[in-house]
Amino acid sequence: MHIKKRHIPEALEEAVLLFQQGVLQQAGAVLTGILKADPRQAEALHLLGLLALKQGKPAEAESWLVRAVKLAPQVAEFHNSLGVALRKQDKLGEAERSYRRCLKLTPDHIEALDNLGTLLRHRNMPEEAEQYCRRAVALQSDNAKMLANLAGALYEQGLAKESKQFFEQALSKEADKGTLKVIVAGLIDIACATGEMEECRKLHLLGFDKIHPFHEVCAYLMRLNYLSTVDSATLFKEHSRRISALIPYYPPNRMRSVDRAEMSKKLKIGYLSPDLVDHPVGWLLEPIISLSDRERFTTILYDVHMRDYPPKDGLRRACDVWRDCRCLSNEQLTELIIQDDLDILIDLAGHTGGNRFPVLIGRLAPLQVSWLGYFNTTGLPTMDWLLADPFSVLPDEEQYYTERIWRLPHYRFAVQPKEIKAELPSDSPKDPGHRFVFVSCNNLAKITLQVLEVWAAILQQLPEAILLVRWKTLVTDGAKAIFSERFIAAGGSSAQLRIESPLVHEQLLASYHETDLMLDTFPFSGGVTSLDALFAGVPVVTMAGDRMAGRQTQAFLELSGHPELVAHSIDEYIAIAVDLAKDSERIAQLRTTLRDDLLRSPLCDVKQFTKDLEAAYRAMWEGRCHNVDTAAVSTM
């Protein structure tokens, strides 16, 4: 487009109007024409930068905006826009400098105040972030996004009550769906951190009305598993009802037909998961895939995790085909799975974070199976089977599952023995200053008010004992303060509480030699966390649960020969913990035998487990070829 110099002001107005109307290609053509007429038109360079940002091209935006800033360093807006482009490329230090230059020129630049507050929060500097967020809110008190940003900065300092007030203010303002999601998620985080799980459930229901339903439904169903006030019948009702409401919005059944002629074929098994990298699901799956019978099964892994770091070589080498699906939409992933022509598709996520549940609604394989990553019914009619065991789903509980139940002989997974990187003592530490150490390394969402009250009751009977708590979110002073307040409100003493920052997995395993007894959570018990403790020779006291998620540690203990550590009431749980803390000889004996007891159990026989698992696949497939709709199957 040819533009004369004298017509540049009019052309700029036209470009701005086109940009505001979303006609980006035409706006870009006008701006390019302006720069051909006068390459030093800083406003045109700035608009081209904004246009590139709108198109998701932050690196290109940076190149335009750097030129604009050089030509007009006195224009505050240019520095803010450059900061946005740099932030989108994770150039945090440079972005911070750009925002600060903007504010030096225009101290009340509201977007730069909010942007700098957001960036400082991302850099784990919530105290300084609060200052800028407050200045932004003071200038525009009805802006939901800025109110939510301030609320987040306060929450990260442990100021849960004040944070909640600002999130609630934000919720009362007009906001787009992205901001609403941040607000509801923030309120849910506060409810979970303060142990208000029933409030958490209500907030998820609120999210159904305000945010895209699919993500909220999954998060809501996931949270229900943590609530002792929600029984199995209600869990089933909510799973089936919420998922049934979503089915009409997704593509119809695309399953290919099968017949008896395919009964003995080599089976193509697909595993779909967001948790193949640096997650218990991936750790548990790797040895099983490594031991797969390659003559009878082909294994394809679909990696849909959202993290940037690459998968470890072990799991990639173990499978026949690795599909990197991180950047694929649900539609693209659906087409890929259909092209792979699977016989059985195994979903390893259920309603946990990062799932690709929509692709399962349309049925992409003759058999779809739920396993490993989720701990309840999916509620999905196209999910044929759920792999369980004698502990996880009792016969009279099958009515609470939309899937048919296939019980593996011992447990629903097996584990590769952990290599502890430190020499474990044969008994509890006995130095003169030693205090008996209870430990918990479970997800804070599992540590409900009821759990804290029980732990506090145990410690009240043992004034010299302490509780050590570790979890990945207990990093900032604010997060530690929130947990400490919860513990004190539940009847505990701050003098008996020690909160420590999380450790990498190998260090965590080695650190167990400093502890005496792990206290399990309920109604959602520990999984790999409990196994780690047992591998390290640390006893675990657990409560027999009323759901799959509540029977994990119970199964580990009973399979390794220690049912005496399983309580069937709160009073019994307290009694077991207190009695063990007073019995140093019993603790010493357990520390010398627990690891070997676990190693001898079926839980550590991965080879046999893999045979049982693949026998289940084959039997499921044969039933499908016969078109047999059998009842729940047990291979005990």
C-alpha positions, 0 to 999 in steps of 0.5 A: 500500500502506497501512502504519502507522507502528508497522509500519514496522520489519516492512515494512522487513524485508519490503522487504529480503527482497523486494529480495534475492529479486529481486521488485523491483516488490513491494519498491518498493510496500512502500517507497513505502508506508513513505514515505507513512507516514513520508517521513523514513525514510532506509533506505527511501529508500536501498533505493529508490535501490538498487532504481532502480540494479538497474533501470538507472535511475541518475538516479532512484537519485541522487534517492532517495539524495541524500534518504537522505544528507541525512536520515542523513549519518552512514551510510557505506553511503548515501554509497557507494551515492550514489557508485555512482549518480553513477558510472553517470552519469559524474559522476566528481568527485561520485562520488569525493567520495561514496566519500571521505565513506563512507571518512571515516566507515568507513575499512574499507568494502570496497566503497567502497575498491574503487569508489574504486580503480576510479574513480581508474583511470578518471581515469588515476590508477593510483598512487593507485588502487593504494592503495585497491585494496590496502586492499580486497584486504587485507580480502578476499583471496579476492575475484576482482573486487578482485584484478583491480582491483588487477592493473589498477592495477598494469598501468597503472603499467607493473608488468606482472609484479606485475600478472600475479601478481594477475590469476592469483590472481584467476583461481584464485578463484570469480568471475562471468562479467563478472569472469572476462572482465576477468581473462582480458582483463587477462592477454591485454593483458599477454601482448600488451604483453610480446610473448608472442603465443603465451601470448595465444593460449592465454589466448583458448582458456582464455576459451572455457571460462570466458566466453561463447564468441562474443566470445572466439572472435572475439577469438581468431581476430583474434589469430591473424593476428598470430602468425608461428608460425600458418601459413595452413592453421592459420588456415583450420582454426581459423576454420572449426572455431571458427565451425562450432561456434557455428552451431547456437546461432543462428537458421536461414537466412532468405534470400529466393529470387531468380530470373532476372527480378531480374537487371537490377534496381536493387540494394540494397546494405547495409554493416554496420560498427562502424567508420564513425566515426573509423576507417580503414574509414569514411575509405576507404568515404566517397569510394566511397559518394559515387561510387556509381551512384545509378541502379543501386544504393541504399546503406544503411549500418548503424552499429553502433559503440558510441561516444557521439559522432555520425558525421560528416556526410560519410558520412551524406550520401553514402549513401541511407539511414543506419541508427543501430543502436547500441542495437539487439540482434542480434535487432532488427538482424536484423529491421531488415535483413530489413525493408530487403529487401537484395540484397547485405549487405556485412560490413565487420568480420569478427572485429574488435571491435564486430562483429555476426557473429551476425546474419550466421550466419542469412543475411539477404540472397541474397548476403553478402560480406566486405570491407575491415575483416577480412583473412582468411576469416570461416569462415562458410559463409553468407558467399558472397564475399570481395573481394580482389585479386592481392596479398591472396589468391594462387591456391593460397591459395583453399583456405584460405577458406570464401568464394569469392574475387573479385579486384578488378583492383588492390587491395581498396580505393582511397584519397582522397589525404591533405591534409598540413597541413605543408609537407614537406621535399624531403629528410631534415633535415640540421642538424648535430645530426640523427640518422637517425630510424626510425619506427613508428606501428603497433598494438603488437600487431603489434610482436612480439618477432621484430619488435623483435629485427630493429629492434634488429639494424638499430640496432646497425649504426647507433649514431647512429640512433634509433627513434621509436615512437608508438601510442595506448596509449603515454600513461602512463609505465607503458605506455612503461616496458613497451615500453621493457623489451621493446625492451631485452630484444630487444637494443635500447638505451634510448638509441636509443629515443624513445617519444612520445604519440599525435597526432591524425591531422592532426598525425601526418601533419604530424609525418612531416617529422621522420622518415626511414624507417618500419619496417613490422611483420610478419607483420601489416603496416601498412595506413593507417599505411603509406599515411599515411607514403607520402603524407607522402613517408616511405619504408617498408621492408616484408616480403613476407607469407604472408597477406593481413594481411602483404601490405598495404604490399607492395601499396602499394609495388609498385603505386606502383613501389617493389618495391625496398623490399619484402624477402623475408627478414629479412636482406634487410629489415635490409640495405634499412633499413641501406643506406637509412639510409647513403644520404642521396641516395637518401632525399632522392630518395624523399622527393621522388617517393614521394607523386607515385608513389602519387598516380599509382597505381591506389590513388588512383583511387577513381573507377575503383575504385568502378566496378570494385567495383560491376561486381563486385556486379552480376556476383555478383548475376547469378551468384546469379540464374542460381544459378551457384556459380562458382569464384574470379573475377579481374577483372584 
